[in-house]
Amino acid sequence: MFHKSQQRSGYPGSHRVRGLAQDFRLGIPSGMPSGPTPTAGNVLLASSRRRVLESTALGFGYLALRSLIGDTIAMGQDTTGPSAGGQMGSSGPHLRPRAKRIVFLFMKGGPSHIDTFDPKPSLTRDDGKPPPFELPRVVFAQQGNLLKSPWAFSQHGQSGLPVSELFPNVAKHIDKLCVLRSLHGSNPAHGGALLKMHTGSDQFVRPSMGAWITYGLGTENQDLPAFVTICPTLAHGGVNNWGSAFLPTYCQGTPIGNASQPAKQASVQHIVHPSLDRASQRKQLDLLAKMNEDFSKAYPNEASIAGQLGAYELAFRMQSSLPEIQDLQTETQATLRLYGLDDPVTENFGRQCLMARRFLERGVRFVQVTHSDSEVQWDQHSDLYQGHTKNAAEVDKPIAGFLADLEQRGLLKDTLVLWGGEFGRTPTSQGNGRDHNPHGFCMWMAGGGVKGGFAYGATDEYGYYASEKKMHVHDLHATILHIMGLDHERLTYRYAGRDFRLTDVAGQVAHEILA
């Protein structure tokens, strides 16, 4: 359709439209030299016009399609992928995977590690005293004296690991948990810390953890996205926390609702076509596929749109698969009670966890569930007791039910469950609350080949700084990728002249936590 000499830098479609339009006015096919019309040129001119008209029936329609999806092509991105009907960006697992899928139970706002899974007797002993250590050079806000935890800790399970009374139901599963007590990051602000936790960078737009895993491993299903995020927050980075950035677009997470609406109302927008029935949509997709096939055969050096067509096909199939997943009426009453759907306190987060299980068992590779609301979250600068009591009550029973359900269905052994927030809280007071603390906090894992009933690393005796077997966020990401069968140093993508990876230029795998 287009001569190579007409291809210029930038978005290709606009230049080619101008070139073709000019040739059409002259009555000559694209790429033929212009000049004086030969004496016998009437035949040639008519023939040239016919050739242009023959191509434009397909050509202009194809240009219109390219203009709709041209951003990806213009950037030179790989638009193929397993969920898009093409080849996966990576060669698959580099290592023997311990887990096939992952679910991230994200507690937005920063739950306090010293009030949940990291008890500090010294903090109780020295309650109200000035901190006997130096505060960080940069703090988020003014801090006061030491503040003990208002909740008691007790040992649970055969492992005897301590858990706060905030989590009586999760405590019953402590022998499944690998508690990571020495996490640390680099940013005390929510926005930067969320991006760091989700993308490995607190300053730049980078692909999210779910996008990297999707790029490396592809999908296990044909009717759903490989990466789903349920009720994600739109604040503090928003879509960047589940975006694909410069990775192929099929790697981006698909949001199911958002944190500002109840989970009962959460759905994928425009899942039902407003005017066309499925038969008509099927004809449209078949026509686009035929157009692309014909064009690719005629012009093999042109950019293919197979990736975009694959995305359209996936959206078409999701019309029937997604509503079925979100229809919880097929679950037994015992299962609904297990997740807390019979209690208004736990119903919302329980619904999210139950949807997560249904996505996981249907082959979704990465699922994120976010606990967040616009009023309280886990960000208790004041009213620590009231806020953490409310939040823990909303998630404790659903998380315990989720773990039990995964185990009884045989899913836990090859599903990695990750729990935590973007940072922890300070052992120093801020009124009757705690400030942000990225210098030491905890998260926990379960399933997926990690040791259960095991605590890894430690913060100092007051819980301010990670001190033993320190685990940076890059180390966490390296370990997660390792569990999923990916070498974090080999999972790279070349963009803007350099190779990028989730762990940037750092990251050490915590082999000690692996079973």
Buried (B, 14 or more C-beta within 10 A) or exposed (E): BBBEEBEEEEBBBBBBBEBBEEBBEBBBBBEEEEEEEEEEBEEBBEBBBEBBEEBBEBBBEBBEBBEEBBEBBBEEBBBBBBBBBBEBBBEEBBBEBBBBBBBBBBBBBBBBBBBBBBBBEBBEEBBEEEBEEEEBEEBBEEBBEBBBBBBEBEEBBEBEBBBBBBBBBBBBBBBBBBBBBBBBBBBBBBBBBBBBBBBBBBEEEBBBBBBBBBBBBBBBBEBBBBBBBBBBBEBBBBBBBBBBBBBBBBBBBBBBBBBEEEBEEBBBEEEEBEEEEEEEBEEEBEEBBEBBEEBBEEEEEBBBBBBBBBBBBBBBBBBEBBEEBBEBEEBEEEBBBBBBBEBEBBBBBBBBBBBBBBBBBBBBBBBBBBBBBEEBBBBBBEBBBEBBBBBBBBBBBBBBBBBBBBBEEEBBBBBBBBBBBBBBBBBBBBEBBBBBBBBBBBBBBBBBBBBBBBBBBBBBBBBBBBBEBBBBBBBBBBBBBBBBBBBBBEBBBEBEEEEBBBBBEBBBBBEEBBE
